[in-house]
Amino acid sequence: MMSAGLWNLASFLIALIILIAVHEWGHFWVARRCGVKVLRFSLGFGKVLWSRQGQDGTEYSLSLIPLGGYVKMLDERMEAVPAELKSQAFNNQSVAKRAAIVAAGPLANFVFAVVAFWLVFLIGAPSVKPVIGEVTPSSVAYQAGLRTGMQILQVNEQTVSDWESASYGFVGAVGQAEVQLKVESDTGIQQQIRLPLDGWEMSPDEPLPFKKLGFSPLGPEILPELAKLTPGGAGEKAGLKVGDKILSVNQQPVTDWQNFAKVIQQSPDIPLQLQVSRDSQTLSVTLTPERKETKNRVTGFAGLMPVVKPLPDKYLTEVRYGPFDAIPHAIKRMAEVTSLTLDVVAKLVTGTISVDNLSGPIAIAKGAGDSAGFGLVYFLGFLGLISVNLGIMNLLPLPVLDGGHLLFFGIEALLRRPVPAKVQDIAYRIGAAVLMCLMAIALFNDFTRF
């Protein structure tokens, strides 16, 4: 069986190749329609591994480093152009045509996201209704009136049908004084609840943003029984086996997995005395959780996975539409993800959300592997999400990105003359430095998080 690392890498590369191909094809297709001669369409950078000359005169190639791609167009600024081909050079096109060619890459990513979400709605996306599980007594959520068994119907007047859409709503509320919820009790009574958000912020260590407010989703029952052990992990080294039932830890009875997991997380490199039931016998086991360091804390890790009993069907839902009905829902999902992403970018710039939340290629690879492991529909949803993020990132007004080129074209249209080459060169250097800093922060976050 493929290891988790290789699976994540393979899934990441597949996702990356698809998204890069879509982005570059957008540039390529519009350039051809605008009469610009395309010399090369490349997926990847560096050493060329494969290439073929098309009948259209374009060289199509695959290169060694799959972390991007490019469309090389005929351009007098890059090389000498014969007189008979000058009309096909990129630099000789109108501002409108050049802007269309540059904008086509990010636009293709948004179009692809709609297609991906359309397939998700066509196939059917299994999900869990936003029913509240545990509510911590005396927490902000409890004081506001949230109780176990309530189902969230709206977040800030936006209807939600599952925990994914509810999470989007809470992420969008970061920085607000409160979030308004419409909930329905298990007896059918609906009410409005104002949940204060003072001091609440997102954390990369907590994938469910509302847990810090004192409540969590109603999830499947997790039993204190082992379903799987990580090979070579602390649990396997201690002699634990699949099927063992955890009875106690340090002479304290274990009634649920969550509390047992908390003890492990709070005990890095500290021996724990376990009583386990195996084949109708009670055994004593010494478990020493491994030390796992992140940027913000040190936790214990034992490599143990519990038996999970699935939720009853009444808490499950599947969003599925026909080929035509799925179209507006796909467009709406793309618009929602775009709006949320822009909101998060704005809050990163203003400091409302910490840069600790930036993720790099390692986090994306893990997300690709996890989603692919769950199935095709989840991988498609992941592709749609990342495609939107890629489109927005490329539209940022940094000179090394498509958005920077569009900014220069806008200035050229206003001044009726190109931005001086020297000014562009300085701007490119600054833009590259900013982009490298952001990438360094994202990579640092990845290495300290995983």
C-alpha positions in Angstrom: 0.0 0.0 0.0 1.3 3.5 -0.9 2.5 5.4 2.2 0.7 8.5 3.3 3.6 10.7 2.1 3.7 9.3 -1.4 -0.1 9.3 -1.6 -0.1 13.0 -0.6 2.7 13.8 -3.1 1.0 11.9 -6.0 -2.4 13.6 -5.3 -0.7 17.0 -5.0 1.1 16.6 -8.3 -2.1 15.5 -10.1 -4.0 18.5 -8.7 -1.1 20.9 -9.5 -0.8 19.6 -13.1 -4.5 20.0 -13.7 -4.7 23.5 -12.3 -1.6 24.7 -14.0 -2.8 23.3 -17.3 -6.1 25.0 -16.9 -4.5 28.4 -16.1 -2.0 28.3 -18.9 -4.6 27.0 -21.4 -6.6 30.2 -20.6 -3.6 32.4 -21.6 -2.9 30.2 -24.7 -6.5 30.1 -26.0 -7.1 33.8 -25.8 -3.6 34.6 -27.2 -4.4 32.5 -30.2 -7.8 34.2 -30.6 -6.1 37.6 -30.5 -3.8 36.7 -33.3 -0.6 36.3 -31.1 1.9 33.6 -32.1 2.5 31.2 -29.3 6.0 29.7 -29.4 5.8 27.3 -26.4 3.2 25.9 -24.1 5.0 24.4 -21.1 3.9 22.5 -18.0 6.7 22.8 -15.5 10.0 24.6 -15.4 13.6 23.5 -15.9 14.9 20.6 -18.0 12.5 19.6 -20.7 11.4 16.0 -20.3 9.2 15.7 -23.4 8.2 18.1 -26.2 6.3 18.0 -29.4 5.9 20.5 -32.2 2.3 21.0 -33.1 0.9 21.7 -36.5 0.1 25.2 -35.3 3.8 25.9 -34.8 3.6 25.8 -31.0 6.0 23.6 -29.0 4.2 21.6 -26.3 6.5 20.5 -23.5 6.6 18.9 -20.1 9.5 20.0 -17.8 11.2 18.6 -14.7 9.9 21.0 -12.0 6.1 20.8 -11.9 5.6 23.9 -9.8 4.2 26.1 -12.5 4.1 26.6 -16.2 4.2 29.2 -18.9 3.0 30.3 -22.3 5.9 31.8 -24.3 4.5 34.2 -26.9 6.3 36.1 -29.7 7.6 39.3 -28.2 10.0 41.9 -29.6 11.1 42.7 -26.0 12.5 39.2 -25.7 13.9 38.5 -29.1 14.3 39.8 -32.7 11.1 39.3 -34.6 10.9 39.2 -38.5 9.0 42.0 -40.1 6.3 39.7 -41.5 5.6 38.4 -37.9 5.6 41.7 -36.1 1.8 41.9 -36.2 1.7 38.6 -34.2 4.0 39.8 -31.4 2.4 40.2 -28.0 3.9 43.6 -27.4 2.3 45.0 -30.6 -1.2 44.2 -29.5 -3.6 46.7 -28.1 -3.9 47.2 -24.4 -7.3 45.5 -24.4 -6.0 42.4 -26.2 -2.9 42.2 -23.9 -5.1 42.6 -20.8 -7.5 39.9 -22.1 -4.6 37.5 -22.7 -3.2 38.0 -19.2 -6.6 37.9 -17.4 -7.6 34.7 -19.2 -5.4 32.6 -17.0 -7.1 33.4 -13.7 -10.5 33.5 -15.4 -9.9 29.9 -16.6 -9.3 28.9 -13.0 -12.7 30.4 -12.0 -14.4 28.6 -14.9 -12.7 25.3 -14.0 -13.9 25.8 -10.3 -17.5 26.0 -11.6 -17.0 22.8 -13.6 -15.5 21.0 -10.6 -18.3 22.1 -8.3 -20.9 21.2 -11.0 -19.5 17.7 -11.0 -19.6 17.6 -7.2 -23.3 18.5 -7.3 -24.0 16.1 -10.2 -22.3 13.1 -8.5 -23.7 14.0 -5.1 -21.8 15.3 -2.1 -22.4 13.4 1.2 -22.3 15.7 4.2 -23.4 16.1 7.8 -26.2 18.4 8.9 -25.0 21.2 11.1 -26.3 19.7 14.4 -24.6 20.8 17.5 -22.9 18.1 19.6 -21.1 18.9 22.8 -21.5 22.4 24.3 -19.0 23.2 27.0 -20.8 24.5 30.2 -20.1 28.2 31.0 -18.6 28.7 27.5 -19.5 31.6 25.3 -21.7 29.3 23.3 -23.5 28.0 26.3 -24.1 31.4 27.7 -25.5 32.6 24.4 -28.1 29.8 24.4 -26.6 27.0 22.2 -27.5 23.5 23.3 -26.7 20.0 22.2 -29.1 18.8 19.5 -29.8 22.2 18.0 -29.4 22.5 14.2 -27.9 25.6 12.7 -30.1 26.9 9.9 -28.5 30.3 9.2 -25.1 32.0 9.9 -25.4 35.8 9.5 -28.6 35.3 7.5 -26.9 32.9 5.1 -28.7 29.5 4.9 -26.4 26.6 5.7 -27.2 22.9 5.1 -24.0 21.2 6.3 -20.9 21.8 8.5 -18.9 23.0 5.5 -21.2 25.9 4.7 -21.5 26.6 8.4 -17.7 26.8 8.7 -17.5 29.2 5.8 -20.0 31.4 7.6 -17.9 31.5 10.8 -14.7 32.1 8.9 -16.4 35.1 7.2 -17.4 36.4 10.6 -13.8 36.7 11.9 -13.2 40.2 13.1 -16.9 40.9 13.9 -18.2 41.6 17.4 -20.8 38.8 17.1 -22.3 36.3 14.7 -26.0 35.9 14.4 -27.3 32.3 14.2 -30.8 30.9 13.4 -31.2 27.5 15.1 -33.8 24.9 15.5 -34.1 22.7 18.5 -34.7 18.9 18.3 -38.4 19.7 19.1 -38.7 22.0 16.1 -38.6 25.3 17.9 -36.6 28.0 16.0 -34.9 31.0 17.5 -32.3 33.6 16.8 -29.0 33.5 18.9 -26.4 36.2 19.0 -23.0 34.6 19.7 -20.3 37.1 20.8 -16.9 36.8 19.1 -14.8 39.1 21.2 -11.2 37.9 21.2 -12.0 35.0 18.9 -9.6 34.3 16.1 -8.7 31.5 13.7 -6.0 29.1 14.5 -4.2 26.8 12.1 -4.1 24.1 14.8 -7.9 24.0 14.9 -9.6 22.9 11.7 -13.1 23.6 13.1 -13.2 27.3 13.8 -16.2 27.2 16.2 -14.7 24.8 18.7 -12.9 27.7 20.5 -16.3 29.2 21.1 -17.3 26.2 23.2 -19.3 23.9 20.9 -18.5 21.2 18.4 -20.4 19.3 15.7 -22.5 16.3 16.5 -20.2 13.6 15.2 -20.1 9.8 15.0 -19.6 8.0 18.3 -15.9 7.4 19.0 -15.2 4.3 21.1 -12.2 3.8 23.4 -11.2 0.8 21.2 -8.3 0.6 18.8 -9.1 0.3 15.1 -5.6 1.0 13.7 -2.1 1.8 14.9 0.6 3.8 13.1 3.4 1.4 12.2 6.4 2.2 14.4 4.4 4.6 16.6 4.3 4.9 20.3 1.2 2.7 20.6 2.8 -0.2 18.6 6.0 0.1 20.5 4.1 -0.2 23.8 2.5 -3.5 22.6 -1.0 -2.3 22.0 -3.0 -4.1 19.3 -6.0 -3.6 17.1 -9.1 -4.5 19.1 -7.7 -3.4 22.5 -10.3 -1.6 24.6 -8.9 1.2 26.8 -10.2 0.8 30.3 -8.2 3.3 32.3 -5.2 5.6 32.1 -3.2 6.3 35.3 -5.9 4.5 37.3 -8.6 7.0 35.9 -11.5 5.2 34.1 -11.7 6.0 30.3 -15.3 6.4 29.3 -14.8 8.2 26.0 -12.0 8.6 23.4 -11.8 12.4 23.5 -10.7 12.6 27.2 -8.2 9.8 26.6 -6.8 11.7 23.6 -6.4 14.8 25.7 -4.4 12.9 28.3 -2.0 11.7 25.5 -1.7 15.2 24.0 -0.8 16.6 27.4 1.8 13.9 28.1 4.7 14.1 25.6 7.5 11.8 26.7 5.6 11.0 29.9 4.9 7.2 30.6 1.2 6.5 31.0 -0.1 3.4 32.8 -3.0 1.8 30.8 -5.4 -1.0 31.6 -6.7 -2.6 28.4 -9.1 -5.4 27.7 -7.9 -7.9 25.1 -9.6 -11.3 24.4 -11.5 -11.1 27.7 -8.3 -10.5 29.7 -7.2 -7.3 31.4 -3.6 -6.2 30.7 -1.3 -3.5 32.0 0.5 -1.5 29.3 3.0 1.4 29.6 2.5 3.9 26.8 4.9 6.8 26.4 3.5 9.3 23.8 6.0 10.8 21.4 6.9 14.4 21.5 5.3 16.5 18.6 6.3 20.1 18.4 4.5 22.8 16.5 5.2 26.6 16.5 2.7 27.2 19.3 2.8 24.2 21.5 4.2 20.7 22.3 1.9 17.8 22.3 2.0 14.0 22.8 1.3 11.7 19.9 0.7 7.9 20.2 -0.4 6.9 16.7 -3.7 5.4 17.8 -6.9 5.4 15.8 -10.2 4.5 17.5 -13.2 2.6 16.4 -15.8 5.0 15.0 -19.5 4.2 14.9 -21.2 6.2 12.0 -23.9 8.8 12.6 -27.5 7.7 12.2 -28.9 8.4 8.7 -31.2 11.2 10.1 -28.1 13.4 10.6 -26.8 12.8 7.1 -27.6 14.6 3.9 -26.5 14.4 0.3 -26.7 17.4 -2.0 -27.4 16.3 -5.5 -28.9 17.9 -8.6 -29.6 17.2 -12.2 -27.2 18.4 -15.0 -29.0 21.7 -15.5 -30.1 22.4 -11.9 -26.5 21.9 -10.8 -25.2 24.8 -12.9 -26.6 27.7 -10.8 -25.6 25.9 -7.6 -22.0 25.4 -8.9 -21.8 29.1 -9.8 -23.1 30.1 -6.4 -20.5 27.8 -4.7 -17.7 29.4 -6.7 -19.0 32.9 -5.8 -19.2 31.9 -2.1 -15.6 30.5 -2.1 -14.4 33.6 -4.0 -16.1 36.0 -1.6 -14.7 34.1 1.4 -11.2 33.9 0.0 -11.2 37.7 -0.7 -12.4 38.4 2.8 -9.7 36.2 4.3 -7.0 37.9 2.1 -8.3 41.3 3.3 -8.2 40.2 6.9 -4.6 38.9 6.4 -3.6 42.3 5.1 -5.2 44.2 8.0 -3.9 41.7 10.6 -7.4 40.5 11.6 -6.2 37.0 10.7 -2.7 36.0 11.6 -0.2 35.1 8.9 0.2 31.9 10.9 -2.8 30.7 8.9 -1.0 30.9 5.6 -0.4 27.4 4.2 2.2 26.3 1.7 2.8 23.3 -0.6 3.1 20.7 2.3 -0.4 21.7 3.7 -1.9 21.7 0.2 -0.3 18.3 -0.5 -1.8 16.9 2.7 -5.2 18.4 1.7 -5.0 16.8 -1.7 -4.1 13.5 -0.3 -6.8 13.6 2.4 -9.5 14.6 -0.1 -8.4 12.0 -2.7 -8.5 9.4 0.0 -12.1 10.2 0.8 -13.2 9.8 -2.8 -13.5 11.5 -6.2 -16.3 13.9 -5.2 -14.1 15.3 -2.3 -11.1 15.6 -4.6 -13.2 17.5 -7.1 -14.3 19.9 -4.3 -10.7 20.4 -3.3 -9.7 21.2 -6.9 -12.5 23.7 -7.1 -11.4 25.4 -3.9 -7.7 25.5 -4.8 -8.5 26.7 -8.4 -10.4 29.7 -7.0 -7.5 30.5 -4.6 -5.0 30.2 -7.5 -7.2 32.5 -9.6 -7.4 35.1 -6.8 -3.7 34.8 -6.0 -2.7 35.5 -9.6 -4.9 38.6 -9.7 -3.2 40.2 -6.7 -1.5 43.5 -7.9 2.0 42.2 -7.5 4.1 42.9 -10.7 5.4 39.3 -11.0 1.8 38.0 -11.1 -1.0 38.4 -13.7 -2.6 41.1 -11.5 0.6 43.2 -11.6 0.6 43.1 -15.4 -3.0 44.1 -15.5 -2.2 47.0 -13.2 0.5 48.2 -15.6 -1.9 47.9 -18.5 -4.5 50.0 -16.6 -1.9 52.7 -16.0 -0.9 52.5 -19.7 -4.5 52.9 -20.7 -4.8 56.0 -18.5 -1.5 57.6 -19.4 -1.7 56.5 -23.1 1.9 55.3 -22.9 3.6 52.2 -21.4 5.0 52.3 -17.9 8.8 53.0 -18.3 10.8 49.8 -18.5 13.0 50.9 -15.5 10.0 51.5 -13.3 8.6 48.1 -14.3 11.9 46.4 -13.5 12.0 47.9 -10.0 8.4 46.9 -9.4 9.1 43.4 -10.5 12.0 43.1 -8.1 9.9 44.4 -5.2 7.0 42.1 -6.2 9.3 39.1 -6.4 10.7 39.9 -2.9 7.2 40.2 -1.4 6.1 37.0 -3.0 9.2 35.2 -1.8 8.6 36.5 1.8 5.0 35.1 1.7 6.2 31.8 0.4 8.9 31.6 3.1 6.2 32.3 5.8 3.9 29.6 4.3 6.7 27.1 4.1 7.8 27.9 7.7 4.2 27.4 8.9 4.1 24.1 7.0 7.3 22.8 8.6 6.3 23.8 12.1 2.7 22.5 11.7 3.4 19.0 10.3 
